[in-house]
Amino acid sequence: MKQKFNVITSTCVPLPLENVDTDQIIPARFLKATTREERFFGDNLFRDWRYKADGSLNENFVLNDPTYSGCILVAGKNFGSGSSREHAAWAIAGYGFRVVISSFFADIHKNNELNNFVLPVVVSEPFLAELFESIQKNPKTEVEVDLPNQTVTNKATGKSEHFDINGYKKHCLMNGLDDIDFLVQNQKKTELWEQQRK
Amino acid sequence: MNTLFDKIWDQHVVQQVEDGPTQLYIDRLYCHEVTSPQAFDGMRARGLKCFRPEKIYCMPDHNTPTHDQDKPIADPVSKTQVDTLARNAAEFGLTHYGMMSKDNGIIHVVGPEKGLSLPGMTIVCGDSHTSTHGAMGAVAFGIGTSEVEMVMASQCILQQKPKSMRISINGTLGKGVTAKDVALYLMTKLTTSGATGYFVEYAGDVVRNLSMEGRLTLCNLSIEMGARGGFIAPDETTFAYIKGREFAPKGDDWDKAVAYWKTLKSGDDAVFDKELSFDAADIEPRITYGTNPGMGIGITEAIPANGRMANSPEQNFQMALDYMGFKPGQKLLGTKVDYVFLGACTNGRIEDFRAFASIVKGRQKADDVIAWLVPGSWAVDAQIREEGLDKVLEAAGFAIRQPGCSACLAMNDDKIPAGKLSVSTSNRNFEGRQGPGARTILASPLVAAAAAVTGVITDPRTLL
């Protein structure tokens, strides 16, 4: 889903757990699809937390709690650890999230989000703790994520933080371009490099 | 600066993108059936051919059943995924080692054993355990499906250069302590995010003295500390392992290759972003008790009582213990075990079967334990039979299954039932990893064998 990215303001879904691994984001039994059906992956996002073993809804899980909604997922540190499965990013995008805020992301998953036009925003531990607090106090707390200015703002407290993203990737996200376009355009350069290597 | 990682990375830089990542050339792409179909679809949608098809090797491993592989796969969805890989490989002109071909097996077992993964290479696969190939002295890392498509389209990938870390383990490993225990120890010490953002070079006497199989196990588990990859500078052990393998350089090319490989080490003046050092004497056979690989203890130790272990907040800790059915402060020796799994890209090699056999020889499988012994490849299976280990295992009441990823992530029929406790030589104990509700204890082949013959968590040193 190449959705151009600019400024997003939204309420948040809080998931104050640490070390959320990609096996929880999308369990392995849902990896058998051979197409990129984001709806299918989105429907099974956090499947084993969303549903009980008997298939009924787990009403205690945040995605099933109508109090919380929005296109920003706020998660504890080390989000997306474990398996490299990009299906996890497809599930997050397919569910409708466009931003994930955490104090720390696992490497592979972070790239996978970026490659699917989901923006991983790394914030400080205090900012994250305060954001969880704001959302707990008022589930309608909004957060503004401003990609052009690389700022994230907790609208409840007015506190703002700068976040990092390299200029190339920012340009890609804002213009709906991906790395494959870039690499294919650069094939001549790669051929030259191959010849010099010999 | 001047680390082995820098050397290999720098030798593969096609260009540095302005205010962006590096365009890195990739020597080897491996594809399995789970993380490749959408990449092939993307290639078709863009009307692209693979840029360097001869550098790409495909094989199914995640969905393959571990019995009756000569018959069609019973699960139609698994069958479709496996068939799709074969069809895509044929369409794009890629080498494909299909199920039941003697070349098939788990991708991270097959690559090194065929000589496809060599020192100094850059190696990627849509699989986080690609770090395994780092044992050959290569820069190897897992990637997502979009990145698989990048490599198919251009033989390159865009990546930020990671930081470098050296982990040295010195001293001598005690009796019954294996590469798996070293890795489990490191995960507990570093937590599952302690090496995120880094590439790890393993060094020290313990690492030097490991066999290639042990090194492959150690590097395999780098991702469980969060590291993108882990590697070991190639040495005589590496060269001896590679020599004569199917795709290893031959004749003059061999001599040239070895001369180059000998240059692949960190300089004496190398500066790492982080250096850690551990003592082998502190490591005993280990097990995990929680739901991430960093939640581990020595086999004789108790689960921490305070709940702040492994850098996990109390809520996570309690959730993990509730899932596992354990209590803070509990000792696990003597805990009843339902399933034992020997295999996976972590411990599915010949040495792992030798270790398992060394414990079960002359003993019998405990009646109420179900044991799945799954070789990592057909080549491993052949060697098991050549060495007569099959006879030892069968005499002790164990059967050898057919190769594949199997119960490591339960994408085939090998699922641990909900609530059952499994001692597994695989790499992840996440909730539901071995099947919905399954409870996983990660351990070495020796610990797994000890559990298999006694029916309970047992210190393997008492059986050696």
Contacts between the chains, C-beta under 8 A, distances in Angstrom:
chain1	res1	chain2	res2	distance
A	16	B	315	7.8
A	17	B	315	7.1
A	17	B	316	6.1
A	17	B	319	7.7
A	18	B	311	7.9
A	18	B	312	6.0
A	18	B	313	5.9
A	18	B	316	5.5
A	19	B	192	5.7
A	19	B	193	7.1
A	19	B	292	5.3
A	19	B	294	7.9
A	19	B	312	6.5
A	19	B	316	6.6
A	21	B	292	6.8
A	21	B	428	7.7
A	21	B	430	5.0
A	23	B	409	7.8
A	23	B	428	6.9
A	23	B	430	4.2
A	23	B	431	7.2
A	23	B	432	6.5
A	23	B	433	5.5
A	24	B	430	6.8
A	24	B	431	6.3
A	24	B	432	7.8
A	27	B	432	5.5
A	27	B	436	7.4
A	28	B	62	8.0
A	28	B	409	4.5
A	28	B	410	6.4
A	28	B	411	5.2
A	28	B	433	7.4
A	29	B	410	7.4
A	29	B	411	6.8
A	29	B	436	7.9
A	31	B	34	5.1
A	31	B	35	8.0
A	31	B	62	7.8
A	31	B	411	6.8
A	32	B	34	7.5
A	32	B	63	7.0
A	32	B	77	4.5
A	32	B	78	6.2
A	32	B	80	7.7
A	32	B	81	5.3
A	32	B	411	7.1
A	33	B	37	8.0
A	34	B	37	3.9
A	34	B	38	7.5
A	34	B	41	7.9
A	34	B	80	6.2
A	34	B	81	5.7
A	34	B	84	4.8
A	35	B	37	7.2
A	35	B	38	6.8
A	35	B	41	6.6
A	36	B	38	4.6
A	36	B	41	6.8
A	48	B	431	6.6
A	48	B	432	5.1
A	48	B	436	6.2
A	53	B	418	6.3
A	53	B	436	6.6
A	53	B	437	6.1
A	76	B	313	7.6
A	77	B	193	7.2
A	78	B	192	6.5
A	78	B	193	4.1
A	78	B	196	7.2
A	78	B	226	7.3
A	81	B	192	5.3
A	81	B	193	6.5
A	81	B	196	7.9
A	81	B	226	6.5
A	81	B	292	7.5
A	82	B	128	6.8
A	82	B	192	7.8
A	82	B	223	7.7
A	82	B	224	7.9
A	82	B	428	6.2
A	82	B	430	6.2
A	83	B	127	8.0
A	83	B	128	5.4
A	83	B	409	7.8
A	83	B	428	7.6
A	84	B	35	7.1
A	84	B	126	6.2
A	84	B	127	5.8
A	84	B	128	4.1
A	84	B	130	8.0
A	84	B	142	4.0
A	84	B	143	6.4
A	84	B	144	5.9
A	85	B	34	7.6
A	85	B	35	6.7
A	85	B	144	7.7
A	86	B	35	6.9
A	86	B	38	7.7
A	86	B	126	7.5
A	86	B	144	3.7
A	86	B	145	4.1
A	86	B	146	6.3
A	87	B	145	8.0
A	89	B	144	7.0
A	104	B	193	6.2
A	104	B	196	7.1
A	106	B	193	7.1
A	106	B	196	6.0
A	106	B	226	6.2
A	107	B	162	7.5
A	107	B	196	5.9
A	107	B	197	6.4
A	107	B	226	7.3
A	107	B	228	5.2
A	108	B	128	6.1
A	108	B	142	5.6
A	108	B	143	6.8
A	108	B	144	6.3
A	108	B	228	7.2
A	111	B	143	7.6
A	111	B	144	6.1
A	111	B	147	6.9
A	111	B	159	7.9
A	112	B	144	3.9
A	112	B	145	8.0
A	112	B	146	7.1
A	115	B	144	6.2
A	115	B	146	3.8
A	115	B	147	7.0
A	116	B	146	7.2
A	166	B	19	5.9
A	166	B	20	4.9
A	166	B	21	6.7
A	166	B	160	7.2
A	167	B	18	7.4
A	167	B	19	3.3
A	167	B	20	6.2
A	168	B	17	5.1
A	168	B	18	7.0
A	168	B	19	5.8
A	168	B	20	2.6
A	168	B	21	6.6
A	169	B	20	6.6
A	169	B	21	7.6
A	178	B	146	7.2
A	179	B	146	7.2
A	179	B	147	7.8
A	179	B	150	5.5
A	179	B	158	4.7
A	180	B	42	7.2
A	180	B	46	7.1
A	180	B	146	7.3
A	180	B	149	5.8
A	180	B	150	5.4
A	180	B	153	5.4
A	180	B	154	7.6
A	182	B	17	7.6
A	182	B	158	7.0
A	183	B	23	7.1
A	183	B	150	5.5
A	183	B	153	6.0
A	183	B	154	3.8
A	183	B	156	5.5
A	183	B	157	8.0
A	183	B	158	6.9
A	184	B	46	7.6
A	184	B	48	6.8
A	184	B	153	5.5
A	184	B	154	6.2
A	186	B	14	7.6
A	186	B	15	7.3
A	186	B	23	6.7
A	186	B	154	7.1
A	186	B	156	7.7
A	187	B	51	6.6
A	187	B	154	6.1
A	189	B	14	6.2
A	189	B	15	6.1
A	189	B	23	7.8
A	190	B	14	5.5
A	190	B	23	7.7
A	190	B	25	7.0
A	190	B	51	7.4
A	190	B	154	6.0
A	190	B	155	6.5
A	190	B	156	5.7
A	193	B	14	4.6
A	193	B	15	7.9
A	193	B	25	6.5
A	194	B	25	7.7
A	197	B	25	8.0
